[in-house]
Amino acid sequence: MLYDDGENSTARRTLTASSRLLRRLHLDGPLLAALAAVVAFGLFVLFSATGENMPMWTNQIERLALAIVALVLLAQVPPAWLKRVSPILYAAGVLLLLAVMVHGDVGKGAQRWLVLGPLRFQPSELMKLGVPMMCAWYLHDRPLPPSLRDVTVVLGIIAVPALIIAKQPDLGTALLIASAGILVVFLAGLSTVVIVLGLTLLGGAVPVAWHFMHDYQRQRVLMFLDPSQDPLGAGYHSIQSQIAIGSGGLFGKGWMNGSQAQLEFLPERSTDFIFAVIGEELGLLGQLLLIGLYLTVIGRALYMASEAQDTYARLVCGSFALTFFVYVFVNTGMVSGILPVVGVPLPFISYGGTAMVTLGLALGMLMSIAKSKRLVQS
Amino acid sequence: MPRSVRIKDHWGEQRLFIGRTIFAGIAAVVLLLVVMGRLFWLQVVRHDYFTDLSQGNRVRLEPLPPDRGLIYDKNGVVIAENTPAFQLELTPEQVTNVGDTLRRLAAIGLVESGQVPALERLIRAARKFEAVPLRLSLSDADIATFAVRQFEFPGVEIQTRLARWYPYGDIAAHALGYVAAISEDDLKHINADEYAGSSVIGKLGLENTYEEQLHGTAGFRQVLVNAQGRHVDRLGSAPVKLDTRQPRAGNDIFLGLDIKVQRVAEESLAGHRGALIAIDPTTGDVVALASVPSFDPNKFTRGISTPEYASLRDDLDRPLFNRALRGAYPPGSTVKPMMALAGLEYNAIDPRATRFCRGYFTLPGSSRHYRDWKKEGHGNVDMRRAIATSCDVYFYGLADVLGIERVHEAMSALGFGKPTGIDIVGERPGLMPSEEWKRQTYKQAWYPGETVIVGIGQGYMLATPLQLAHAVAVVAARGHGFRPRLVTAVRDAMTREVKTLPPIAEPPIALTDPGNWQVIIEGMEMVTEAGGTASAVQRGASYKIAAKTGTAQVFSLGQNEKYNASAVDERLRDHALFIAFAPAEAPKLAIAVLVENGGHGGSVAAPMARRVFDAFLLGKYDAAPVPPPPKGAPPEPQVN
């Protein structure tokens, strides 16, 4: 009994110690645990999805480490300071976007990279944080729900960078940034009337937009509606990805045994379409497990946001949490063929660095803001 | 403008925020449930459908073309073989814009621009996943050109394939024929499964006739391919079980043709337009089948260019024309021994009876002169002498006595007027006229004067060099003829068992008096003796040659004109003909020679036959010219 008791208390002591450490580092245990599970799952899948490419795999680990460092560092930054830098960050971001427009690097046919010495980075990534922060900053000391005038100003704040990015052209990022900003307005209590009105206007704009679209743009829309029209062209990604998922079945073909992924029928198998690899090799169960983990992350983040006391904190945290959801939904929707193909990665799983670091920063901020409020409160 | 002042309500804002958060959270769950529903639909409801699709995505049937059978000559020398060649191929399903790709290939000179439309049609007709050859043979320079630009041409590759190779070039080309790229027309006739992976098909000659034997059957293997269509040997870490069926190579064929004799035949004809056929009278095996000028069949197997083909097609000497099988010529005096045989068989004439030749012949009641080639006449000649000196007057009279119906019957028995049935396609039947034929063709009655000139192988009668060779072989074998053939044996590709094909005997010509053969053979022997029309051909030969010369008019002279070779355009000059067999007492080889516009059979065509006899009977393959006539010998007679 004594022996058992002793061991239990050791375990308890370890737990308490680690929770104390987490608290001191302003980190949220449950959120971190869910994220760690996602990351582990992602590394497991990525090894297979890259075709056992060791250098790519270690590369991804390095980036993950960088993202975690970013997360931990950002969590230490006082929220008041974050609030203060919001307009500066936004203004700098817009300037950098303009700089890219003038003389940026062209990569994969789009102009989005800025080279600063050894660094090559996309200012549009910065704006994924900058836009919601700026929106929240603008709204935080104004009475909410926001007046129509405030809403108009915020929409302007969103539109400037979104339009520049859409022109790069990077429609996916532009939409993500716009949605991050709009989510802030939504969480701030945008009147239901306005929301309904906006949606109606959007619906009414569809036929008008169709009329003004170029042929190739119409083609893309039609392709989304019926990918089998052009199985080797624009519809190829969507068809191959659905074949991969569908042939996986309930339990999948087994890790490293997905023919679609291993024989490269599936395009972008390690980046945007990695969710299809999960479907093919680990089956429906693997995909549901991952969606479950994501829901845990989103739910925990939303809970943390709702606990924050300060308006700025609430809006930024809520927007980050929901942006994370948008990533997951758009990616899985696109891979499973219910949304058009846009370049949105699967958070913490897709191969690739920038988006992951950005997400790390966002979640770090989320922890900093939410946790510190709670500390002040207690 | 008055501005309503609102006071910040922190508690209200927080409630509002929480409400919105809960709403957003529910929306997130609902939307992800939609995704999960979609996943369930794909993975559970439609699982079988997508499993089939993914299976088709990775396993592909790849055809394994069979090796084409080889062709050997009489002595086992390979005269048609397969050697590696680099060919340019396009796989339709891997190319998004075929027309554009072809035009770009044409721009860098790898495809002829004139062929682009035809290639496009061919690609459209082909199966999407099977490579279509664009060009059968690439030079080193072409390969280098393509190698540096390959990335611009996805779906286009250089493949090493076995290509047909004729080591003797233009020698025997008209017998062998050639293989060439499968055309749209061919695709309609062949079984696409058997030809999967094959890029060529036999177009002419033996390659065409024996296509079924030579081609073999395609095999296939299942291959694991990735999205680029490249082969991979494993799927992730798991090896995959795949089926293979080996191709069945084509059978080899063996010919009676002796390539060395063939070469002598073509060399001796060089510089002329003509044909020489040599047949073994004891079997019907064709030892040589020459049609000159010839062409290099390798040009076709490796993809002939349009200008190259045009120059062959438009050449006035028509190298692509198979004179041996398809050229129909008046046989001229070469028919005289056979006419004599008819006269004997129908008891129309006594071989020893003489006729007086005064240089021309007239039909009773007509003043028209049928001239002898010898203006002053041959004097008194019996049958043997008439053959030896090629007396026209004798045979004018004989034909008149026989009448066209009996001439038709007798000559038909020797194979004139119908194809010999040789085992390559394209043979022409020639023409052996009859009253019936003239009535049907011209709606006219037959005139006796027309019979008279058929007696010396002129008029309506036309024969191919092959028919002449066959007829002389039948005479040499004294009526025991064989159908001419090139292929004597076939070797099964799988069992390596050689199946010898027995000679195909024709119904023998049974004469009422078999001694009649001897009469005309003696006449033919006298042709090569002193006083005969081809005495020079026998000079220095260790074996006896029985022969008959011939000179066929291309162009009719007026009643009183005299033929003057130098004044007549070269292409209107007489054709020179010569038929012969040797050794006369036990014939081993029968030959027919035709030289278009060559002039005289005895002086032009006979030496060619002599060289072939020397090659075949004595093994003298070098171009030893027939010895010049000894000093003081009489000049060669001008022979009809």
Interface residues (C-beta under 8 A of the other chain):
Chain A: S48 D141 R142 P143 L144 P145 S147 L183 F186 L187 A188 G189 L232 G233 Q240 Q242 I243 A244 I245 G246 S247 G248 G249 L250 M256 N257 G258 S259 Q260 Q262 L263 E264 F265 L266 P267 G279 E280 G283 L284 Q287 L288 I291 Y294 L295 I298 G299 L302 A305 S306 Q309 T311 R314 L315 G318 L322 F325 V328 F329 T332 G333 S336 G337 I338
Chain B: R6 I7 K8 D9 H10 G12 E13 Q14 L16 F17 I18 R20 T21 A24 G25 A28 V29 L31 L32 V34 V35 M36 R38 L39 F40 L42 Q43 V44 R46 H47 Y49 F50 T51 L53 S54 Q55 N57 R58 E93 T96 L224 V225 N226 A227 Q228 V232 L235 G236 S237 A238
